[in-house]
Every structure is written in C-alpha cells, then in structure tokens.
C-alpha cells in the first residue's frame, strides 16, 4: 500500500447522484424570489435605520450608528429556509429547523417575518410599514431582536451562541415524534467542535419506526471568523468517505453554483424520499439494519450575493464577509455606494408593495400556518406532563439501609412504564454503575447499531458523550417532553457551558408572552466524590454546583437528599416541575434511612429542618449547631452528634439537614426568611457545616445573611484525594465525624453548664483518627464500625 | 442510488493490507512472554495482598479486602506496550505512550515495573521481593499507586480520569519534537466523546518536517462500562471509510485473534515505515500535500486472557470483564478457584526467579534506559524557559488610549520571534477577533490542509475546538514547552473539567520527588461580557473564574489587568512562571491607560494598590472605598470617583484596583496579610466593589476576612444582557458609574463633615441613568461622553 495522500481518494461510488432536473426551473422561481427578499432584509437589518426600502438615495444618515450582525452565513440559511419551505408546502411535511449558525439571526428573522410567524407572536412586527421598520431598524438595536437567534424567535429550540450543539439538539427533538423532520444546519466552523463531531453518530440511536428524522445540512463556506475551516479544505472524496463512515448517504450540493437552486430542491426531495423509505420499511415491520440516512453538504460562498469587494479587497467568498461586510458604510463613500448597489440588486421594489407589505407572490410560497417552521407546535406549547405514581409507593422503612439510587431506579422504572412516549433517560453509560439498573427490567437500551437491541424501542440512551446526552435532552425537553440525565458527579461539569447557554435560552423564553411551560432539565449526580475513593482523585469533582449557582435564581434548584426516601421524594418533585434546571445529588451506596416517608415528605417540602430526634434536647437551646448537607457528610454529622451525646451529654447539639441547597440563599424563591433562618440556624451559636462539595458554595449562599459570617465554619471538599478508603477521604478533607466533633468542641464558648474537658476530648478524637488511619494502611479498608448507623440511645 | 444500508459498504481498497509474516513468530516470542508477565501482574495487583506469586495454594486470606481496578482494558494495553517496546528496541526509536484508557493503570504499572522505570523513580518498587510485594499489594491500597494512571507514574503526561483527551494531548506533545513518536491508545468508550471525535482531525495541523508523529491505536473491545460501544458495532468497512475520511490510512489488527501478535508487530512496522516516508518527504523538501498518516484499529476481546466465565456467566469478551472480573473472590470458592487457575495460567514461576526478581529474558526485551517509555526525557524534566524581552519595551504612554490585547499581540509577536521552537499559541480562531493579530506579522497559521499555508511552519494553531486547543496545550506544556490559549471569555468554560483534570495531574506531580518544573498553562480571556453587547446574552459568561478558584490555591493565578501596561506586565510574568494555571482577563478595546509603565510594574507586583492619584485626599482617611477589578468595571469606578469628586468634594473617596484576584483570598500564597488588607481596604468603611464577573467570586474570597462581610457590597454580572450598548450592559447589571456612586452615597454614614444631600444626588444620578437609557433607545448607541476619560481636575 503505497498511497500516502488523501488526494488519491476516490469515493465517488458512495456520493449520491441526483438528477437536478427532477425539479424544474419554473417550480423554484418563487423560492428564488423569496431568497431575494430574505437576503435583502438580512442586509438591510444589519445596516439601515431609515430609508429601509431604499426608496431614496442612501445617505450616511440612513446607516445605523453601530453595525452589528453576521452577514456571511445568512444567504445559505436563506437558501435552505426557502427550499425547506418549498418541500414542506409541496409535500405537506411537519418540519422544524435548528440553525447551528445562530449568529445568522437576520436570515431567520427575515424568513419568520415574511412567513408571518413574527407577526403572529409580536403584533408590532406585522406586514406593514411600521412592522418592517421595526424589523429592520430594530435588529440589534437596543430593545429589538438580538443579533443571534434565541428563544425570542418563533420556531427556535436552540440558542444561537456557543457552537457545537445544534445536531444533538436536533436528534433529541426528533425522538418520539414519528412525523417530524428536524432539518439541522451545521456550519463548517461548528463542525470542528468535538460535540458536533460525535453527534453525527446519533443516527445510530434513532428508531425509524417510532421517532422522526433529522436531516443534517452541513454548510461549507470555507471560513470561520478569519481562518479556513477543516471541512472547507476537505475534498468531496474525503467528505464522502467520512460521512459514509459515520453512516450517512451524502449528497454534495453547490459545486455547480449556477444550478444550486435546482440542485438544492432536487436534493431535498431525494433526502425526503430516502427518509420515507427508511421509515416505511421500519413501520411495516421490515426495518433495515444500519439504514444510511441522508445528509446534504452544501458548498456556498461566504456572504454569497453580498458585496463582491471594497477598497480592492475581495469580500464575497472570503472571511471578510463573516460579520459586517462594509464596516465603514456610515462614513466611507465607497462603502456606502457599494452598500446601496448591493441592496438594490435584490430589487426591493419587486419585493414589497407601496405600503411596505410583502408582495402577494412572496406570501403565496408558504404552506398553511400550521406547517410554517415558525409556528410548529413542537417548538412551543407542546408540554406533556408526566403521569406519575405517588412516590411513597416506593419508599423504604426507616429501619433499613437503602441505596438512594437503587430506590430511584425502581421509581424510574415505573415512570418509564407509565410514560412510554414522553420520557427518556440520557446517560453516558453509567446507569448500571450508578445502580439505576432496575430501569432495565422495563426497557431495553436504544442502540440501533447493536443487533441485540435493534428495533426494540428502548427508552434509555447510553452514549459516552455528555455533550450528546445534554444536547438530546435539550431538544427533547424543548419540544415538550421530559428527560433525565444521570451522571457521575465528576463528569457532569463537561456540559457546564451548555447548561449555561440553555439557561439563557429559557430565561429569555420566560420573558416572552407566548412561550408556555416546558419540563425542567433534570440531572442526577451520583458516584459522588466521597465514594470515588476507588477510582481516585480524577473522579472527585463536585464543581458543577458552583457553576449552577450563578445562574438566575428563579431557574436553579439544587437538592442533596440525605437518604433514599428523600431521594425519591425529590425525584418525584423534579420530574413534574417546570422551567427549572434541577440538580439532584445523592449516593448509590446503601446507607442509613434517617427519615420515615412522612418525615421525608415534610423535610423535602421544607428543604431544611432540625432533626430533633438526632439532636440533644430535641434541638432546643443548642450550644452548637451541626449541619449536614449531602449523604456522607450528613452521616458524619450524625455520627459526630452521637459521639458528642455519649462523650459530653450536657452539650446541647442541634442537628440540621439541608436537602434543598437554595434555602440558604438570600434572593432565591426558596430562601428562608430571616425569621425562619434564625429559628433553624440560631443567632449566635457556632454553626459547623459539613458540606458535600466545595465550601465556596455555602460561603456564597450565606454571604448576605449577616448574622452568619464569623460563626459559620464550613467543612467540605478541599481537593484532597486518591485511591483510598471512604473514611480516609473524609479525614483527608476534614469532614469526618471526628473533625466535626473537634470543631464543635473548640467553638463552643466555655460554659459551666456544659462541663467538658475540651482539650482531653479533642486529643482523644485526634488519636482516634490516627488509629483509624493506621488500621486503614495496614488492612487496606476502613474499620467496619465506622459504617454502623450511629446510636442515639442515651 | 438505492443503497440504504451501511452493510453494503465496501471500502476494502482503502484498508491497509500488511503481510504479518514480515515479523517472524520467533522474533516476537519474548514480547509474548512479556505480556504474560504484565497480564499476570495486572491481575495480581487487582486481587492479591499476599502469596503474590501463588507459590502456595491461594486462600481467601490472600485476597485484598477491597477489589479495585479495571481489568478489561489491561491486556490490550499490555499488548501495545510490548510491541511498542519491540519496535523501539529494534529501530532505536524515541517513543512515548499516552494511555487514553487510564483506568487500566495495572497494565502501565506492570510494564513500568519490569522495564525498571518504577524502580528508577521509586526505590521501594525495585526488582526484589519487597519491590514486587509493594507493587502488587500496594496497588489501589491506601498509600500505594492509585487505580488510574496519573502523574505519579513515570512516562505519563495524561491524567487517566475523564475520558476524551488523550489524542489531543498526544498531538500537542508531538509538536516541535521532530524525532518523537507519540503512540496514543484510544479506547472505544473514549472514542465516543466529542473531544476525541474531533481530535482525529489534528493530523491536519502536524507539519512532518518540524514536528514528530502521533500513532493512534484505537482499541475496540466492544464495551464501555456495561453498554456496547458505537465503534465496536461498526463494521471494518464503516471504520475504514470513517478514518480514511479523517485523513488516515488504517490497518485493522486482531480480526484474526490467532495471529494477533505477529499482526501487531508487522502492523507497527508498517505504521513506522509510513511515518518515516511522510517525514522523509517533508524533510527533503518534497512534502506530500495531505499525507495520509497511519493508524491502527485493534480489535481485542475485553479482558482477553482473563477468566472465561464464572457461575455460568461469560466474562472474557463481555462487559463483565470491565472492572474486577471476579468480584466475590474473597468469599466465593468458585471464584477463588477460577482466580487461581487464571493467574497460574500465566506461569508466574517462569516469569520471576526464586528471589522474586523478573527473569533475565524479560529484562532483555527492553531497549536502553534512555529509550524506555517510562524514562523518556520528554515526559519529565524537559522544561525550556522562554527567552523574553523586557515588557516595558512594549509599554504605552499613560496619556494614550490603548487596547490591552493589541499591545499584548505586539509583545507576543516578539515572544514568537525569540522562541521559534518552544512557544505556541492555540486558539479557536479568535486571534483576529481578539485583536491579537500582530502575531501574524511574524508567523503564519499552521494548517497543513490549507494549500496557502501548507509547509509554512506557523506557530499559531486555530481550530474551532476548545477541547483540542486545551488538549494540545497540555501535551505541549507537559513535554517542556510553553503555550498560550487566548479565548473569548464566554467559551473558555468549555474546557472547565479538562483544566480540573490537568490541575489534579499537576498537583500530584508536585508531590513526587522527581517531576521538576514545567511551564504554567496560560489563558487569556478577552472579548469579555461587558463588550459582548453586540453578540448578545449567549456571549456573556464570566464563570470560568468560579471554576478555577476551587482548585488548590497554590496552583491558580487569576489576573484582571485594568489597562494595556498592566496587561503586558502580567503576560510577561505568566509566560515565565511555572506550574500554575494562569488566567488573564482583559479588554480588546482601546481604553484608558491609567498607569505609567513604572506604576504598572509596581501595581502588578503588589497585585492590588490604592490609586492615590485618582482618590481624593490621596486616598487617606476615606469615607468610602471604591474598588475596581476588571477593565470596564474599573473604568466605571474611576468615573464614579470623578463624579463624586465633582459633586461632593468633601467626600473622601479611596480608589483601589485589584489586578491579582488572589490577593483577596485568605489562604492563597498571594493573599494580603491582615495588616496589608486593612491598610488598603480599611477596617470600618463601606467597600463598594465593582467586579468584572459574578459577585460570588468576591464573596467566596473575602468570606474569612471577618472584618469584611457587612461592609462589602459587590457589584458584578448578574446574568442580565442582550444585544445592546456597552453602557446599557453596565446599568442592566448595576455596575455603571452611577450605580457605584449611588451605592457609595447611600452607604456613607451621615457625617457633618461630608455635608452632602444624599437624596438629591441619588435622585440626580438615577435621572441620568434614565436619560442615558432614553438616548440609547432613540439613537442606538451610547452617548459619546460616557467613553471619555474621567477628569480628576479639581
């Protein structure tokens, strides 16, 4: 094998050939005109604040003072939008569009305006002079639509910000929507991201009998912001090899720019025919194993139809077309002239009537409202609440030890049974390891490439890509269904910025009048750091909490249920909650059940409470307040309380558990009032807080509770760990029962009525830590008695 | 085109054929024996605490109380390690190994033990009874080597924790090391991650004339933790298509398990021959455009050679081999029996002498020490400090406005010129946009697939994958060189968990005796939220700071230089610092230069100082302390100080700037002492802190400074934003000069000697905010005077 260069590759036999004359030139004329209109509008939006249809000679005064927006990607979005519209109308399809290059909002807005979707949701953007003025002048103007797509735009289910997630989101939207086609535009910049690079594999998780289809269109214009793109530098043969390997059939459109319109129309028909064949086979019981789904690769010049050049510098087809192609149009005569010539080249007078309304022939190209991409019900108002049992049916007795995750798995199996089409679990292959495996009693995994489960309609999708799990969950949730993402605690942070983008999307959606409720995003973090003593330091990362607490308070809920009953109660609550990001953190290991189902119900509703039965004096008039938050850290707090009860019976110890972290905050909807806070956390006593994660979380939340700093002492993870034993993890980070007890003893004010020899006890506890450490080093495990439920008998 | 199924794919012409008899059976026998030894050791490490060579009958007492470790991936790592060793020895190669499946540490440890690398760095792991006992019993035992590879293991440059990054790290290591081959094992679990999926493209950035090679070996054992893998379910044809599309030539090894050893040996020789051809061509001036680099795909059963089954359940070749294949070996007779039979099948008596030392024939298979993969100098002690000019040569005059990034770009161009082989910039195509473009005066980009820069040896690598940038920077840095990663502020958080993994790697490396200094990881965040008013809400994310401050204090440095001089000074400092993670945050827009070069030098060394010339009364005896941290927020603080100076001249305002965030902390090496803190931040006056990012950062850092809570009022980003104007961004988040001035006025204790009508001024400032907002809505831009340098003339 001597071939050493990719230029010798020949994969032509796998490149799809389409007869572009399948669609006649006449048929597509109206859609070419639509693109003239949308390209015009996109250009006008970026530049004009008056004289919006160029009925007068363009002057500097007509130009916006700040030129914002991304032109480069707009013409391709307009091309795709137009031809999708044609296909929808001619074949009466249910289709939505996910725009990866969301920076090209002017294109989306232009289409949404002409199809009437903007006007439907925003009367001020109707077909009128005022509406058109609002669109053009208002774009990227303070108070108007932003420069990137977001939830304020009808039809959107994807934030047009951070790149990489459009494809996974599209697959999530298609799941369990058998009649839906999700067209997804992926730019060649976005295609370089890791999340996109692996999301191409997601067809392998799509069951054509019960789910819809995703039609990816990879748009190659060759440039990112200023550098060439990887995909833009790949030959047709390389592209065909790659995407054939991913499992697609690919059709390359645009190599012949002259015929690109006919080609796009015919290629879309081919793609739809192919989707139908795959679906028909599956739905008639003849499912094809490893069906090759269609995709299009669209080569089009960056900023196509835009200004060709300025100051002797090429613009169209180069990175100079990326953002504002004529940045000096407000002060440079040459650029102003080019701008005018360019915008006039679309002949606005043929596009808009005298009264500024779009010409009738532009409106006629669209299907009925219900099929317009900006009005598809999947993209708003499609929420299907789950049918759920009472959580108490899955509760456990207080006397038993139970694994919170094992119990959660039983509950989830029931959720799956009750909601066969509106609930999914996305997980990076950690369901078994996380002890949630009871779900497999009622459902297979979904993975169409695996012959053993092919066609079996599983509800659990396990791909080792947190990005894909997250993207799919977003797409699934934003189209009205409910999902759960269980993860190792250490690795959920992989999707940190995705969650932030999602939260921004939802925040703006809430500020519209027309986006109704959706389900919350639901996360379980388990296999937490305190029990990752076996996988070691790399698996000990509780930082996802820190990222969430900076989001808008009304969106974020963080729960740390301390036992199995609280876990199921919390899960039950989260799965029916709306519009939040819910993070649940608990253990997969069997552990004490502290509360009866009734007590757990009350405790979880309150979010925090004094655990009287584990406190001395029922928690009244405490000398010190011990707070547990998290499974293992609460266990240690209870063990410390038991120790102190035995060793200094006159010390009054109040035990508090926080299960809803946000009660601690100050401005959160769940925040305790001052009075409530004082009734639980006292006003002057030392508070020894044993927290599951980084102490910074507790410091941040309680900062503005001015009675607290100075008396609050937070123990938590301080980045100490390795492969060791659970107890050693606790002592290494100062979170063991002895550390808590020592801190409590040292903080309690000298007080006759307590009557303890602090020094002696502290020495004794330090000694016990050492003894335990010695045992651990010798025996390779923790002394068994450390796992025993602490005894509170007097 | 009727073909609808991937099963019809035929890409055999692109699959590499190798005559496996190129290497004789005899030649490889010693390396098969080496695998017997390493497989034995890996198995023994997971299970045994005594009777380590099974010289007595195995009993429950010999079994560790906690069985930890991942067996499934070990045999394949051992196969690869053995055959790489053979190739290194026979061809005298410089090769290092990056192990993606780092969970398989027993395999790496076994090889490092026998090759003598463990003993070199850790005398207690020598070739002796004690050394062998320490290895086997000590594995995953408290105090011993952890269950996953980390920096405690010789030869490692990659944390064996979170999956996805091995490949990008390998490419980073190969850059500018022309004689080095980095063999990278990628597991089929890891291959599903996005970061890996796009890192395959990294060959397109490798210049064969000046950089080394990466030899990826994709190991398919078919299973992740418990689910089948995507790649494991792909046919040879699909795999060949995919990786041919990525640009590789691929050789599939292992389809015939009988001949896998000869196949591996011959295929590695083919791979090395191919690498040499590509390099030779390039180094003789005949560079091949788009060379197809070699890769191997190794199919091997999960847990190969391990226990076949137990309790009637298949283990070898299934997910049951993933972790501990016989989990009940300490108490179940059947499992104990299987374990004994299994471990004895490797014939330990033939592997180790009576005195427990490895038999000589095992030692003889290795090359000289300098070529052993555990002793390669690239993996430790290879640090090349940069040659740097004085930063003052690039400073600007205080009277001028200057863009901190523009100036940084000039400085960086000089760094590139001075260090043509030991400095690289990795960036997701944001160099131009971030105004660092002066570097292009002295260097091209590197991108071998782009004909325009092919072979031009550029120093700036721009791929739109933050994961790839980060992975490459890690590999480059850990092999002794220095790199910089400039990014939009909003998107650096994409690599949050990667940085955490890296920090864990470095922390443990510092705790060894033998890992010397390396350069710091250096980040620039610019295009910050306050000036992402044009890209909108999605581009406004300052949360990366929050993730870093939870890392070990002695590793993290966060700087927010307030002007161009401070920026260059900081950059100069960071590029020569060692072992840290440095985050620099500053603006790309022209802004006031507040400090002369001399002042900037002093200020940056101190990290924080009172800016006497912008304070009233030279900052002495203040009524209120205004603190700026960040470019725009500092500008507003100065504007507020100027306002107050004019409107209430008797109010004494101290202006402080924090450029080194960590001075605020309590336990950080840079932390101010109590006295220093009081001398700057006072003891009782209100502190109005205008912070660049989320207020939680400041709250966390100052929490334990007990004089502070209650008088510190932090302004910062509170997740309000859209496409708007810079000033509106400030007012929406309460960070404008008026917000700061109002807060100051309202917090100052009533005081005769100040003599101001607070109510009147507050009303006036609120009115001005409204007036400005009105202007912004009408005119689409900020009033020009808001950008003027505040005047401090009396």
Interface residues (C-beta under 8 A of the other chain):
Chain A: X1 X3 X4 X5 X6 X7 X9 X11 X14 X16 X17 X49 X64 X65 X66 X68 X102 X103 X140 X141 X142 X143 X144 X145 X146 X147 X148 X150 X159 X160 X161 X162 X163 X164 X189 X190 X192 X193 X194 X195 X196 X197 X198 X199 X200 X201 X204 X224 X225 X226 X227 X228 X229 X230 X233 X234 X238 X239 X240 X241 X242 X243 X244 X245 X246 X247 X249 X270 X274 X277 X278 X281 X288 X289 X290 X291 X292 X429 X430 X431 X432 X433 X445 X447 X449 X450 X452 X462 X463 X464 X465 X466 X467 X468 X490 X491 X493 X494 X496 X497 X500 X501 X504 X507 X508 X534 X535 X536 X537 X538 X539 X541 X543 X546 X547 X549 X550 X551 X552 X694 X696 X699 X700 X703 X706 X709 X710 X719 X722 X723 X724 X725 X728 X776 X777 X779 X780 X781
Chain B: X1 X3 X4 X5 X6 X7 X9 X11 X14 X16 X17 X49 X64 X65 X66 X68 X102 X103 X140 X141 X142 X143 X144 X145 X146 X147 X148 X150 X159 X160 X161 X162 X163 X164 X189 X190 X192 X193 X194 X195 X196 X197 X198 X199 X200 X201 X204 X224 X225 X226 X227 X228 X229 X230 X233 X234 X238 X239 X240 X241 X242 X243 X244 X245 X246 X247 X249 X274 X277 X278 X281 X288 X289 X290 X291 X292 X429 X430 X431 X432 X433 X445 X447 X449 X450 X452 X462 X463 X464 X465 X466 X467 X468 X490 X491 X493 X494 X496 X497 X500 X501 X504 X507 X508 X534 X535 X536 X537 X538 X539 X541 X543 X546 X547 X549 X550 X551 X552 X694 X696 X699 X700 X703 X706 X709 X710 X719 X722 X723 X724 X725 X728 X776 X777 X779 X780 X781
